[in-house]
């Protein structure tokens, strides 16, 4: 499992941007090495053939890792 990689900062320079490429929901680490305990997530995922259980697993991992806002 990988960790997020810093790719830059947001327009106002007070927010860092990270990317994490995961092929499956189980590839998302239980904890994320980020500079803040909370984060927003942009999720790009074709989950049309994914089970409800896998989607719930991903959502729980994101919430447990500190996600406070998500855009899918």
CHARMM-style PDB file with segment names, atoms N, HN, CA, C and O in Angstrom:
ATOM      1  N   UNK     1       0.828  -1.186   0.000  1.00  0.00      PROA
ATOM      2  CA  UNK     1       0.000   0.000   0.000  1.00  0.00      PROA
ATOM      3  C   UNK     1       0.871   1.247   0.000  1.00  0.00      PROA
ATOM      4  O   UNK     1       1.879   1.317   0.702  1.00  0.00      PROA
ATOM      5  N   UNK     2       0.475   2.209  -0.780  1.00  0.00      PROA
ATOM      6  HN  UNK     2      -0.344   2.152  -1.351  1.00  0.00      PROA
ATOM      7  CA  UNK     2       1.228   3.446  -0.851  1.00  0.00      PROA
ATOM      8  C   UNK     2       0.688   4.501   0.093  1.00  0.00      PROA
ATOM      9  O   UNK     2      -0.368   4.348   0.707  1.00  0.00      PROA
ATOM     10  N   UNK     3       1.436   5.554   0.184  1.00  0.00      PROA
ATOM     11  HN  UNK     3       2.294   5.678  -0.314  1.00  0.00      PROA
ATOM     12  CA  UNK     3       1.028   6.722   0.964  1.00  0.00      PROA
ATOM     13  C   UNK     3       0.823   7.877  -0.014  1.00  0.00      PROA
ATOM     14  O   UNK     3       1.364   7.847  -1.120  1.00  0.00      PROA
ATOM     15  N   UNK     4       0.053   8.890   0.373  1.00  0.00      PROA
ATOM     16  HN  UNK     4      -0.386   8.914   1.272  1.00  0.00      PROA
ATOM     17  CA  UNK     4      -0.137  10.049  -0.493  1.00  0.00      PROA
ATOM     18  C   UNK     4       1.192  10.723  -0.820  1.00  0.00      PROA
ATOM     19  O   UNK     4       2.099  10.772   0.012  1.00  0.00      PROA
ATOM     20  N   UNK     5       1.292  11.237  -2.032  1.00  0.00      PROA
ATOM     21  HN  UNK     5       0.556  11.197  -2.707  1.00  0.00      PROA
ATOM     22  CA  UNK     5       2.490  11.929  -2.495  1.00  0.00      PROA
ATOM     23  C   UNK     5       2.133  13.405  -2.691  1.00  0.00      PROA
ATOM     24  O   UNK     5       1.159  13.725  -3.372  1.00  0.00      PROA
ATOM     25  N   UNK     6       2.922  14.301  -2.094  1.00  0.00      PROA
ATOM     26  HN  UNK     6       3.714  14.041  -1.541  1.00  0.00      PROA
ATOM     27  CA  UNK     6       2.668  15.738  -2.233  1.00  0.00      PROA
ATOM     28  C   UNK     6       2.944  16.155  -3.667  1.00  0.00      PROA
ATOM     29  O   UNK     6       3.996  15.838  -4.222  1.00  0.00      PROA
ATOM     30  N   UNK     7       1.982  16.878  -4.276  1.00  0.00      PROA
ATOM     31  HN  UNK     7       1.128  17.135  -3.825  1.00  0.00      PROA
ATOM     32  CA  UNK     7       2.132  17.314  -5.656  1.00  0.00      PROA
ATOM     33  C   UNK     7       2.122  18.833  -5.798  1.00  0.00      PROA
ATOM     34  O   UNK     7       2.275  19.349  -6.905  1.00  0.00      PROA
ATOM     35  N   UNK     8       1.944  19.550  -4.701  1.00  0.00      PROA
ATOM     36  HN  UNK     8       1.819  19.131  -3.801  1.00  0.00      PROA
ATOM     37  CA  UNK     8       1.940  21.009  -4.773  1.00  0.00      PROA
ATOM     38  C   UNK     8       1.111  21.613  -3.670  1.00  0.00      PROA
ATOM     39  O   UNK     8       0.825  20.979  -2.655  1.00  0.00      PROA
ATOM     40  N   UNK     9       0.728  22.867  -3.894  1.00  0.00      PROA
ATOM     41  HN  UNK     9       0.960  23.383  -4.719  1.00  0.00      PROA
ATOM     42  CA  UNK     9      -0.122  23.544  -2.919  1.00  0.00      PROA
ATOM     43  C   UNK     9      -1.262  24.234  -3.645  1.00  0.00      PROA
ATOM     44  O   UNK     9      -1.193  24.498  -4.846  1.00  0.00      PROA
ATOM     45  N   UNK    10      -2.297  24.514  -2.897  1.00  0.00      PROA
ATOM     46  HN  UNK    10      -2.353  24.299  -1.922  1.00  0.00      PROA
ATOM     47  CA  UNK    10      -3.497  25.132  -3.430  1.00  0.00      PROA
ATOM     48  C   UNK    10      -3.252  26.608  -3.672  1.00  0.00      PROA
ATOM     49  O   UNK    10      -2.266  27.163  -3.188  1.00  0.00      PROA
ATOM     50  N   UNK    11      -4.125  27.235  -4.401  1.00  0.00      PROA
ATOM     51  HN  UNK    11      -4.927  26.784  -4.793  1.00  0.00      PROA
ATOM     52  CA  UNK    11      -4.036  28.637  -4.801  1.00  0.00      PROA
ATOM     53  C   UNK    11      -3.624  29.576  -3.670  1.00  0.00      PROA
ATOM     54  O   UNK    11      -2.803  30.469  -3.882  1.00  0.00      PROA
ATOM     55  N   UNK    12      -4.169  29.393  -2.496  1.00  0.00      PROA
ATOM     56  HN  UNK    12      -4.836  28.668  -2.324  1.00  0.00      PROA
ATOM     57  CA  UNK    12      -3.890  30.294  -1.386  1.00  0.00      PROA
ATOM     58  C   UNK    12      -2.609  29.929  -0.640  1.00  0.00      PROA
ATOM     59  O   UNK    12      -2.238  30.607   0.319  1.00  0.00      PROA
ATOM     60  N   UNK    13      -1.931  28.865  -1.069  1.00  0.00      PROA
ATOM     61  HN  UNK    13      -2.232  28.314  -1.848  1.00  0.00      PROA
ATOM     62  CA  UNK    13      -0.663  28.431  -0.485  1.00  0.00      PROA
ATOM     63  C   UNK    13      -0.770  27.885   0.937  1.00  0.00      PROA
ATOM     64  O   UNK    13       0.247  27.511   1.521  1.00  0.00      PROA
ATOM     65  N   UNK    14      -1.968  27.828   1.508  1.00  0.00      PROA
ATOM     66  HN  UNK    14      -2.795  28.131   1.033  1.00  0.00      PROA
ATOM     67  CA  UNK    14      -2.084  27.316   2.874  1.00  0.00      PROA
ATOM     68  C   UNK    14      -2.584  25.878   2.913  1.00  0.00      PROA
ATOM     69  O   UNK    14      -2.785  25.310   3.986  1.00  0.00      PROA
ATOM     70  N   UNK    15      -2.780  25.301   1.747  1.00  0.00      PROA
ATOM     71  HN  UNK    15      -2.616  25.763   0.875  1.00  0.00      PROA
ATOM     72  CA  UNK    15      -3.233  23.908   1.680  1.00  0.00      PROA
ATOM     73  C   UNK    15      -2.347  23.127   0.740  1.00  0.00      PROA
ATOM     74  O   UNK    15      -2.108  23.531  -0.398  1.00  0.00      PROA
ATOM     75  N   UNK    16      -1.873  22.022   1.224  1.00  0.00      PROA
ATOM     76  HN  UNK    16      -2.067  21.694   2.149  1.00  0.00      PROA
ATOM     77  CA  UNK    16      -1.028  21.163   0.400  1.00  0.00      PROA
ATOM     78  C   UNK    16      -1.904  20.166  -0.357  1.00  0.00      PROA
ATOM     79  O   UNK    16      -2.945  19.739   0.143  1.00  0.00      PROA
ATOM     80  N   UNK    17      -1.481  19.805  -1.552  1.00  0.00      PROA
ATOM     81  HN  UNK    17      -0.635  20.153  -1.958  1.00  0.00      PROA
ATOM     82  CA  UNK    17      -2.212  18.862  -2.388  1.00  0.00      PROA
ATOM     83  C   UNK    17      -1.429  17.553  -2.478  1.00  0.00      PROA
ATOM     84  O   UNK    17      -0.216  17.547  -2.683  1.00  0.00      PROA
ATOM     85  N   UNK    18      -2.147  16.459  -2.321  1.00  0.00      PROA
ATOM     86  HN  UNK    18      -3.133  16.463  -2.155  1.00  0.00      PROA
ATOM     87  CA  UNK    18      -1.550  15.124  -2.368  1.00  0.00      PROA
ATOM     88  C   UNK    18      -2.346  14.258  -3.335  1.00  0.00      PROA
ATOM     89  O   UNK    18      -3.522  14.512  -3.593  1.00  0.00      PROA
ATOM     90  N   UNK    19      -1.692  13.239  -3.861  1.00  0.00      PROA
ATOM     91  HN  UNK    19      -0.737  13.033  -3.651  1.00  0.00      PROA
ATOM     92  CA  UNK    19      -2.371  12.265  -4.708  1.00  0.00      PROA
ATOM     93  C   UNK    19      -2.038  10.872  -4.194  1.00  0.00      PROA
ATOM     94  O   UNK    19      -0.926  10.603  -3.738  1.00  0.00      PROA
ATOM     95  N   UNK    20      -3.030   9.998  -4.280  1.00  0.00      PROA
ATOM     96  HN  UNK    20      -3.933  10.217  -4.651  1.00  0.00      PROA
ATOM     97  CA  UNK    20      -2.843   8.601  -3.895  1.00  0.00      PROA
ATOM     98  C   UNK    20      -3.526   7.758  -4.958  1.00  0.00      PROA
ATOM     99  O   UNK    20      -4.733   7.874  -5.169  1.00  0.00      PROA
ATOM    100  N   UNK    21      -2.761   6.916  -5.624  1.00  0.00      PROA
ATOM    101  HN  UNK    21      -1.780   6.821  -5.453  1.00  0.00      PROA
ATOM    102  CA  UNK    21      -3.294   6.042  -6.663  1.00  0.00      PROA
ATOM    103  C   UNK    21      -3.524   4.674  -6.048  1.00  0.00      PROA
ATOM    104  O   UNK    21      -2.577   3.998  -5.647  1.00  0.00      PROA
ATOM    105  N   UNK    22      -4.771   4.274  -5.974  1.00  0.00      PROA
ATOM    106  HN  UNK    22      -5.541   4.824  -6.299  1.00  0.00      PROA
ATOM    107  CA  UNK    22      -5.132   2.971  -5.413  1.00  0.00      PROA
ATOM    108  C   UNK    22      -6.007   2.239  -6.423  1.00  0.00      PROA
ATOM    109  O   UNK    22      -6.949   2.815  -6.967  1.00  0.00      PROA
ATOM    110  N   UNK    23      -5.703   0.999  -6.669  1.00  0.00      PROA
ATOM    111  HN  UNK    23      -4.938   0.531  -6.227  1.00  0.00      PROA
ATOM    112  CA  UNK    23      -6.456   0.200  -7.631  1.00  0.00      PROA
ATOM    113  C   UNK    23      -7.737  -0.394  -7.032  1.00  0.00      PROA
ATOM    114  O   UNK    23      -8.717  -0.626  -7.740  1.00  0.00      PROA
ATOM    115  N   UNK    24      -7.711  -0.635  -5.719  1.00  0.00      PROA
ATOM    116  HN  UNK    24      -6.915  -0.447  -5.143  1.00  0.00      PROA
ATOM    117  CA  UNK    24      -8.857  -1.234  -5.025  1.00  0.00      PROA
ATOM    118  C   UNK    24      -9.067  -0.506  -3.702  1.00  0.00      PROA
ATOM    119  O   UNK    24      -8.127   0.101  -3.188  1.00  0.00      PROA
ATOM    120  N   UNK    25     -10.266  -0.549  -3.140  1.00  0.00      PROA
ATOM    121  HN  UNK    25     -11.029  -1.043  -3.558  1.00  0.00      PROA
ATOM    122  CA  UNK    25     -10.491   0.081  -1.838  1.00  0.00      PROA
ATOM    123  C   UNK    25      -9.555  -0.433  -0.757  1.00  0.00      PROA
ATOM    124  O   UNK    25      -9.168   0.319   0.137  1.00  0.00      PROA
ATOM    125  N   UNK    26      -9.186  -1.711  -0.832  1.00  0.00      PROA
ATOM    126  HN  UNK    26      -9.500  -2.322  -1.558  1.00  0.00      PROA
ATOM    127  CA  UNK    26      -8.283  -2.281   0.169  1.00  0.00      PROA
ATOM    128  C   UNK    26      -6.862  -1.725   0.055  1.00  0.00      PROA
ATOM    129  O   UNK    26      -6.054  -1.904   0.967  1.00  0.00      PROA
ATOM    130  N   UNK    27      -6.553  -1.056  -1.053  1.00  0.00      PROA
ATOM    131  HN  UNK    27      -7.210  -0.911  -1.794  1.00  0.00      PROA
ATOM    132  CA  UNK    27      -5.229  -0.460  -1.225  1.00  0.00      PROA
ATOM    133  C   UNK    27      -5.061   0.832  -0.433  1.00  0.00      PROA
ATOM    134  O   UNK    27      -3.939   1.307  -0.259  1.00  0.00      PROA
ATOM    135  N   UNK    28      -6.153   1.400   0.046  1.00  0.00      PROA
ATOM    136  HN  UNK    28      -7.065   1.014  -0.095  1.00  0.00      PROA
ATOM    137  CA  UNK    28      -6.076   2.617   0.851  1.00  0.00      PROA
ATOM    138  C   UNK    28      -5.575   2.244   2.238  1.00  0.00      PROA
ATOM    139  O   UNK    28      -6.180   1.407   2.908  1.00  0.00      PROA
ATOM    140  N   UNK    29      -4.472   2.856   2.681  1.00  0.00      PROA
ATOM    141  HN  UNK    29      -3.980   3.536   2.137  1.00  0.00      PROA
ATOM    142  CA  UNK    29      -3.932   2.522   4.002  1.00  0.00      PROA
ATOM    143  C   UNK    29      -4.912   2.888   5.116  1.00  0.00      PROA
ATOM    144  O   UNK    29      -5.748   3.778   4.957  1.00  0.00      PROA
ATOM    145  N   UNK    30      -4.796   2.194   6.234  1.00  0.00      PROA
ATOM    146  HN  UNK    30      -4.117   1.471   6.363  1.00  0.00      PROA
ATOM    147  CA  UNK    30      -5.644   2.481   7.399  1.00  0.00      PROA
ATOM    148  C   UNK    30      -5.378   3.888   7.933  1.00  0.00      PROA
ATOM    149  O   UNK    30      -6.302   4.570   8.377  1.00  0.00      PROA
ATOM    150  N   UNK    31      -4.120   4.321   7.890  1.00  0.00      PROA
ATOM    151  HN  UNK    31      -3.370   3.767   7.530  1.00  0.00      PROA
ATOM    152  CA  UNK    31      -3.749   5.676   8.309  1.00  0.00      PROA
ATOM    153  C   UNK    31      -2.981   6.335   7.167  1.00  0.00      PROA
ATOM    154  O   UNK    31      -2.285   5.672   6.398  1.00  0.00      PROA
ATOM    155  N   UNK    32      -3.124   7.650   7.078  1.00  0.00      PROA
ATOM    156  HN  UNK    32      -3.689   8.188   7.703  1.00  0.00      PROA
ATOM    157  CA  UNK    32      -2.470   8.396   6.019  1.00  0.00      PROA
ATOM    158  C   UNK    32      -1.446   9.350   6.618  1.00  0.00      PROA
ATOM    159  O   UNK    32      -1.726  10.031   7.605  1.00  0.00      PROA
ATOM    160  N   UNK    33      -0.273   9.395   6.025  1.00  0.00      PROA
ATOM    161  HN  UNK    33      -0.046   8.842   5.224  1.00  0.00      PROA
ATOM    162  CA  UNK    33       0.787  10.290   6.490  1.00  0.00      PROA
ATOM    163  C   UNK    33       0.576  11.669   5.874  1.00  0.00      PROA
ATOM    164  O   UNK    33       1.138  11.985   4.825  1.00  0.00      PROA
ATOM    165  N   UNK    34      -0.234  12.477   6.532  1.00  0.00      PROA
ATOM    166  HN  UNK    34      -0.690  12.220   7.384  1.00  0.00      PROA
ATOM    167  CA  UNK    34      -0.540  13.829   6.071  1.00  0.00      PROA
ATOM    168  C   UNK    34      -0.159  14.830   7.154  1.00  0.00      PROA
ATOM    169  O   UNK    34      -0.102  14.473   8.331  1.00  0.00      PROA
ATOM    170  N   UNK    35       0.104  16.089   6.771  1.00  0.00      PROA
ATOM    171  HN  UNK    35       0.058  16.379   5.815  1.00  0.00      PROA
ATOM    172  CA  UNK    35       0.506  17.090   7.766  1.00  0.00      PROA
ATOM    173  C   UNK    35      -0.640  17.569   8.656  1.00  0.00      PROA
ATOM    174  O   UNK    35      -0.402  18.265   9.644  1.00  0.00      PROA
ATOM    175  N   UNK    36      -1.854  17.215   8.325  1.00  0.00      PROA
ATOM    176  HN  UNK    36      -2.048  16.650   7.523  1.00  0.00      PROA
ATOM    177  CA  UNK    36      -3.018  17.645   9.100  1.00  0.00      PROA
ATOM    178  C   UNK    36      -3.854  16.416   9.469  1.00  0.00      PROA
ATOM    179  O   UNK    36      -3.881  15.445   8.713  1.00  0.00      PROA
ATOM    180  N   UNK    37      -4.526  16.444  10.603  1.00  0.00      PROA
ATOM    181  HN  UNK    37      -4.504  17.233  11.217  1.00  0.00      PROA
ATOM    182  CA  UNK    37      -5.359  15.301  10.963  1.00  0.00      PROA
ATOM    183  C   UNK    37      -6.652  15.220  10.143  1.00  0.00      PROA
ATOM    184  O   UNK    37      -7.323  14.188  10.143  1.00  0.00      PROA
ATOM    185  N   UNK    38      -7.000  16.307   9.445  1.00  0.00      PROA
ATOM    186  HN  UNK    38      -6.455  17.145   9.444  1.00  0.00      PROA
ATOM    187  CA  UNK    38      -8.224  16.337   8.643  1.00  0.00      PROA
ATOM    188  C   UNK    38      -7.903  16.720   7.207  1.00  0.00      PROA
ATOM    189  O   UNK    38      -6.942  17.445   6.949  1.00  0.00      PROA
ATOM    190  N   UNK    39      -8.711  16.231   6.276  1.00  0.00      PROA
ATOM    191  HN  UNK    39      -9.492  15.642   6.486  1.00  0.00      PROA
ATOM    192  CA  UNK    39      -8.460  16.515   4.868  1.00  0.00      PROA
ATOM    193  C   UNK    39      -9.743  16.419   4.060  1.00  0.00      PROA
ATOM    194  O   UNK    39     -10.731  15.831   4.501  1.00  0.00      PROA
ATOM    195  N   UNK    40      -9.711  17.006   2.871  1.00  0.00      PROA
ATOM    196  HN  UNK    40      -8.909  17.484   2.513  1.00  0.00      PROA
ATOM    197  CA  UNK    40     -10.784  16.878   1.884  1.00  0.00      PROA
ATOM    198  C   UNK    40     -10.296  15.889   0.827  1.00  0.00      PROA
ATOM    199  O   UNK    40      -9.095  15.757   0.593  1.00  0.00      PROA
ATOM    200  N   UNK    41     -11.233  15.202   0.197  1.00  0.00      PROA
ATOM    201  HN  UNK    41     -12.209  15.309   0.387  1.00  0.00      PROA
ATOM    202  CA  UNK    41     -10.875  14.157  -0.764  1.00  0.00      PROA
ATOM    203  C   UNK    41     -11.647  14.340  -2.064  1.00  0.00      PROA
ATOM    204  O   UNK    41     -12.865  14.519  -2.051  1.00  0.00      PROA
ATOM    205  N   UNK    42     -10.936  14.296  -3.184  1.00  0.00      PROA
ATOM    206  HN  UNK    42      -9.947  14.151  -3.195  1.00  0.00      PROA
ATOM    207  CA  UNK    42     -11.551  14.212  -4.502  1.00  0.00      PROA
ATOM    208  C   UNK    42     -11.377  12.768  -4.943  1.00  0.00      PROA
ATOM    209  O   UNK    42     -10.255  12.315  -5.168  1.00  0.00      PROA
ATOM    210  N   UNK    43     -12.471  12.050  -5.066  1.00  0.00      PROA
ATOM    211  HN  UNK    43     -13.383  12.417  -4.883  1.00  0.00      PROA
ATOM    212  CA  UNK    43     -12.436  10.624  -5.401  1.00  0.00      PROA
ATOM    213  C   UNK    43     -12.898  10.434  -6.845  1.00  0.00      PROA
ATOM    214  O   UNK    43     -14.045  10.729  -7.180  1.00  0.00      PROA
ATOM    215  N   UNK    44     -12.007   9.946  -7.686  1.00  0.00      PROA
ATOM    216  HN  UNK    44     -11.075   9.706  -7.413  1.00  0.00      PROA
ATOM    217  CA  UNK    44     -12.332   9.617  -9.077  1.00  0.00      PROA
ATOM    218  C   UNK    44     -12.272   8.097  -9.202  1.00  0.00      PROA
ATOM    219  O   UNK    44     -11.192   7.508  -9.167  1.00  0.00      PROA
ATOM    220  N   UNK    45     -13.432   7.468  -9.347  1.00  0.00      PROA
ATOM    221  HN  UNK    45     -14.309   7.947  -9.376  1.00  0.00      PROA
ATOM    222  CA  UNK    45     -13.490   6.012  -9.300  1.00  0.00      PROA
ATOM    223  C   UNK    45     -14.680   5.504 -10.102  1.00  0.00      PROA
ATOM    224  O   UNK    45     -15.810   5.936  -9.874  1.00  0.00      PROA
ATOM    225  N   UNK    46     -14.441   4.605 -11.024  1.00  0.00      PROA
ATOM    226  HN  UNK    46     -13.523   4.255 -11.209  1.00  0.00      PROA
ATOM    227  CA  UNK    46     -15.518   3.939 -11.734  1.00  0.00      PROA
ATOM    228  C   UNK    46     -15.909   2.724 -10.903  1.00  0.00      PROA
ATOM    229  O   UNK    46     -15.307   1.658 -11.026  1.00  0.00      PROA
ATOM    230  N   UNK    47     -16.907   2.890 -10.070  1.00  0.00      PROA
ATOM    231  HN  UNK    47     -17.396   3.756  -9.970  1.00  0.00      PROA
ATOM    232  CA  UNK    47     -17.309   1.844  -9.129  1.00  0.00      PROA
ATOM    233  C   UNK    47     -18.568   1.111  -9.578  1.00  0.00      PROA
ATOM    234  O   UNK    47     -19.250   0.490  -8.762  1.00  0.00      PROA
ATOM    235  N   UNK    48     -18.876   1.180 -10.857  1.00  0.00      PROA
ATOM    236  HN  UNK    48     -18.322   1.685 -11.519  1.00  0.00      PROA
ATOM    237  CA  UNK    48     -20.123   0.584 -11.349  1.00  0.00      PROA
ATOM    238  C   UNK    48     -20.216  -0.913 -11.073  1.00  0.00      PROA
ATOM    239  O   UNK    48     -21.308  -1.424 -10.825  1.00  0.00      PROA
ATOM    240  N   UNK    49     -19.094  -1.623 -11.112  1.00  0.00      PROA
ATOM    241  HN  UNK    49     -18.206  -1.208 -11.314  1.00  0.00      PROA
ATOM    242  CA  UNK    49     -19.130  -3.071 -10.887  1.00  0.00      PROA
ATOM    243  C   UNK    49     -18.584  -3.440  -9.502  1.00  0.00      PROA
ATOM    244  O   UNK    49     -18.221  -4.591  -9.259  1.00  0.00      PROA
ATOM    245  N   UNK    50     -18.531  -2.463  -8.607  1.00  0.00      PROA
ATOM    246  HN  UNK    50     -18.826  -1.528  -8.804  1.00  0.00      PROA
ATOM    247  CA  UNK    50     -17.997  -2.675  -7.263  1.00  0.00      PROA
ATOM    248  C   UNK    50     -19.121  -2.997  -6.298  1.00  0.00      PROA
ATOM    249  O   UNK    50     -20.207  -2.426  -6.395  1.00  0.00      PROA
ATOM    250  N   UNK    51     -18.874  -3.892  -5.383  1.00  0.00      PROA
ATOM    251  HN  UNK    51     -17.992  -4.356  -5.305  1.00  0.00      PROA
ATOM    252  CA  UNK    51     -19.896  -4.284  -4.410  1.00  0.00      PROA
ATOM    253  C   UNK    51     -20.138  -3.155  -3.405  1.00  0.00      PROA
ATOM    254  O   UNK    51     -19.268  -2.317  -3.169  1.00  0.00      PROA
ATOM    255  N   UNK    52     -21.321  -3.154  -2.829  1.00  0.00      PROA
ATOM    256  HN  UNK    52     -22.028  -3.835  -3.021  1.00  0.00      PROA
ATOM    257  CA  UNK    52     -21.657  -2.174  -1.788  1.00  0.00      PROA
ATOM    258  C   UNK    52     -20.688  -2.283  -0.613  1.00  0.00      PROA
ATOM    259  O   UNK    52     -20.306  -1.271  -0.025  1.00  0.00      PROA
ATOM    260  N   UNK    53     -20.294  -3.499  -0.275  1.00  0.00      PROA
ATOM    261  HN  UNK    53     -20.604  -4.321  -0.753  1.00  0.00      PROA
ATOM    262  CA  UNK    53     -19.370  -3.697   0.841  1.00  0.00      PROA
ATOM    263  C   UNK    53     -18.019  -3.014   0.585  1.00  0.00      PROA
ATOM    264  O   UNK    53     -17.430  -2.444   1.504  1.00  0.00      PROA
ATOM    265  N   UNK    54     -17.533  -3.071  -0.650  1.00  0.00      PROA
ATOM    266  HN  UNK    54     -18.011  -3.535  -1.396  1.00  0.00      PROA
ATOM    267  CA  UNK    54     -16.261  -2.415  -0.975  1.00  0.00      PROA
ATOM    268  C   UNK    54     -16.372  -0.899  -0.874  1.00  0.00      PROA
ATOM    269  O   UNK    54     -15.444  -0.229  -0.423  1.00  0.00      PROA
ATOM    270  N   UNK    55     -17.505  -0.368  -1.295  1.00  0.00      PROA
ATOM    271  HN  UNK    55     -18.259  -0.913  -1.661  1.00  0.00      PROA
ATOM    272  CA  UNK    55     -17.731   1.083  -1.206  1.00  0.00      PROA
ATOM    273  C   UNK    55     -17.807   1.515   0.252  1.00  0.00      PROA
ATOM    274  O   UNK    55     -17.242   2.543   0.627  1.00  0.00      PROA
ATOM    275  N   UNK    56     -18.496   0.742   1.068  1.00  0.00      PROA
ATOM    276  HN  UNK    56     -18.954  -0.093   0.764  1.00  0.00      PROA
ATOM    277  CA  UNK    56     -18.590   1.040   2.495  1.00  0.00      PROA
ATOM    278  C   UNK    56     -17.209   0.954   3.150  1.00  0.00      PROA
ATOM    279  O   UNK    56     -16.869   1.784   3.994  1.00  0.00      PROA
ATOM    280  N   UNK    57     -16.419  -0.042   2.766  1.00  0.00      PROA
ATOM    281  HN  UNK    57     -16.696  -0.716   2.081  1.00  0.00      PROA
ATOM    282  CA  UNK    57     -15.059  -0.180   3.297  1.00  0.00      PROA
ATOM    283  C   UNK    57     -14.231   1.059   2.990  1.00  0.00      PROA
ATOM    284  O   UNK    57     -13.546   1.584   3.868  1.00  0.00      PROA
ATOM    285  N   UNK    58     -14.293   1.526   1.746  1.00  0.00      PROA
ATOM    286  HN  UNK    58     -14.849   1.100   1.033  1.00  0.00      PROA
ATOM    287  CA  UNK    58     -13.542   2.719   1.366  1.00  0.00      PROA
ATOM    288  C   UNK    58     -14.030   3.940   2.147  1.00  0.00      PROA
ATOM    289  O   UNK    58     -13.217   4.712   2.657  1.00  0.00      PROA
ATOM    290  N   UNK    59     -15.326   4.117   2.245  1.00  0.00      PROA
ATOM    291  HN  UNK    59     -15.987   3.490   1.831  1.00  0.00      PROA
ATOM    292  CA  UNK    59     -15.873   5.264   2.971  1.00  0.00      PROA
ATOM    293  C   UNK    59     -15.436   5.249   4.433  1.00  0.00      PROA
ATOM    294  O   UNK    59     -15.065   6.288   4.978  1.00  0.00      PROA
ATOM    295  N   UNK    60     -15.477   4.098   5.060  1.00  0.00      PROA
ATOM    296  HN  UNK    60     -15.778   3.254   4.617  1.00  0.00      PROA
ATOM    297  CA  UNK    60     -15.049   3.999   6.460  1.00  0.00      PROA
ATOM    298  C   UNK    60     -13.564   4.309   6.618  1.00  0.00      PROA
ATOM    299  O   UNK    60     -13.167   4.994   7.560  1.00  0.00      PROA
ATOM    300  N   UNK    61     -12.754   3.810   5.706  1.00  0.00      PROA
ATOM    301  HN  UNK    61     -13.077   3.253   4.941  1.00  0.00      PROA
ATOM    302  CA  UNK    61     -11.308   4.086   5.787  1.00  0.00      PROA
ATOM    303  C   UNK    61     -11.034   5.577   5.638  1.00  0.00      PROA
ATOM    304  O   UNK    61     -10.210   6.133   6.364  1.00  0.00      PROA
ATOM    305  N   UNK    62     -11.716   6.223   4.705  1.00  0.00      PROA
ATOM    306  HN  UNK    62     -12.385   5.771   4.115  1.00  0.00      PROA
ATOM    307  CA  UNK    62     -11.522   7.663   4.531  1.00  0.00      PROA
ATOM    308  C   UNK    62     -11.945   8.429   5.783  1.00  0.00      PROA
ATOM    309  O   UNK    62     -11.223   9.313   6.243  1.00  0.00      PROA
ATOM    310  N   UNK    63     -13.095   8.099   6.326  1.00  0.00      PROA
ATOM    311  HN  UNK    63     -13.681   7.380   5.952  1.00  0.00      PROA
ATOM    312  CA  UNK    63     -13.566   8.774   7.539  1.00  0.00      PROA
ATOM    313  C   UNK    63     -12.632   8.534   8.711  1.00  0.00      PROA
ATOM    314  O   UNK    63     -12.303   9.464   9.447  1.00  0.00      PROA
ATOM    315  N   UNK    64     -12.207   7.304   8.888  1.00  0.00      PROA
ATOM    316  HN  UNK    64     -12.474   6.548   8.291  1.00  0.00      PROA
ATOM    317  CA  UNK    64     -11.291   6.978   9.991  1.00  0.00      PROA
ATOM    318  C   UNK    64      -9.929   7.646   9.827  1.00  0.00      PROA
ATOM    319  O   UNK    64      -9.246   7.913  10.816  1.00  0.00      PROA
ATOM    320  N   UNK    65      -9.530   7.917   8.582  1.00  0.00      PROA
ATOM    321  HN  UNK    65     -10.085   7.700   7.779  1.00  0.00      PROA
ATOM    322  CA  UNK    65      -8.243   8.560   8.326  1.00  0.00      PROA
ATOM    323  C   UNK    65      -8.311  10.079   8.517  1.00  0.00      PROA
ATOM    324  O   UNK    65      -7.275  10.743   8.539  1.00  0.00      PROA
ATOM    325  N   UNK    66      -9.531  10.640   8.657  1.00  0.00      PROA
ATOM    326  HN  UNK    66     -10.373  10.101   8.640  1.00  0.00      PROA
ATOM    327  CA  UNK    66      -9.665  12.074   8.913  1.00  0.00      PROA
ATOM    328  C   UNK    66     -10.372  12.858   7.827  1.00  0.00      PROA
ATOM    329  O   UNK    66     -10.385  14.088   7.873  1.00  0.00      PROA
ATOM    330  N   UNK    67     -10.964  12.181   6.846  1.00  0.00      PROA
ATOM    331  HN  UNK    67     -10.954  11.182   6.808  1.00  0.00      PROA
ATOM    332  CA  UNK    67     -11.666  12.882   5.778  1.00  0.00      PROA
ATOM    333  C   UNK    67     -12.887  13.604   6.348  1.00  0.00      PROA
ATOM    334  O   UNK    67     -13.721  12.999   7.023  1.00  0.00      PROA
ATOM    335  N   UNK    68     -12.980  14.905   6.068  1.00  0.00      PROA
ATOM    336  HN  UNK    68     -12.303  15.397   5.520  1.00  0.00      PROA
ATOM    337  CA  UNK    68     -14.113  15.697   6.558  1.00  0.00      PROA
ATOM    338  C   UNK    68     -14.962  16.240   5.402  1.00  0.00      PROA
ATOM    339  O   UNK    68     -16.035  16.797   5.630  1.00  0.00      PROA
ATOM    340  N   UNK    69     -14.485  16.079   4.167  1.00  0.00      PROA
ATOM    341  HN  UNK    69     -13.612  15.626   3.982  1.00  0.00      PROA
ATOM    342  CA  UNK    69     -15.220  16.546   2.986  1.00  0.00      PROA
ATOM    343  C   UNK    69     -14.803  15.671   1.822  1.00  0.00      PROA
ATOM    344  O   UNK    69     -13.614  15.418   1.622  1.00  0.00      PROA
ATOM    345  N   UNK    70     -15.779  15.206   1.051  1.00  0.00      PROA
ATOM    346  HN  UNK    70     -16.744  15.411   1.213  1.00  0.00      PROA
ATOM    347  CA  UNK    70     -15.446  14.371  -0.102  1.00  0.00      PROA
ATOM    348  C   UNK    70     -16.268  14.809  -1.307  1.00  0.00      PROA
ATOM    349  O   UNK    70     -17.448  15.142  -1.193  1.00  0.00      PROA
ATOM    350  N   UNK    71     -15.623  14.800  -2.445  1.00  0.00      PROA
ATOM    351  HN  UNK    71     -14.665  14.530  -2.537  1.00  0.00      PROA
ATOM    352  CA  UNK    71     -16.276  15.094  -3.713  1.00  0.00      PROA
ATOM    353  C   UNK    71     -16.036  13.889  -4.596  1.00  0.00      PROA
ATOM    354  O   UNK    71     -14.889  13.512  -4.839  1.00  0.00      PROA
ATOM    355  N   UNK    72     -17.112  13.281  -5.080  1.00  0.00      PROA
ATOM    356  HN  UNK    72     -18.043  13.587  -4.883  1.00  0.00      PROA
ATOM    357  CA  UNK    72     -16.993  12.065  -5.902  1.00  0.00      PROA
ATOM    358  C   UNK    72     -17.399  12.338  -7.329  1.00  0.00      PROA
ATOM    359  OT1 UNK    72     -17.364  11.435  -8.165  1.00  0.00      PROA
TER     360      UNK     72
END
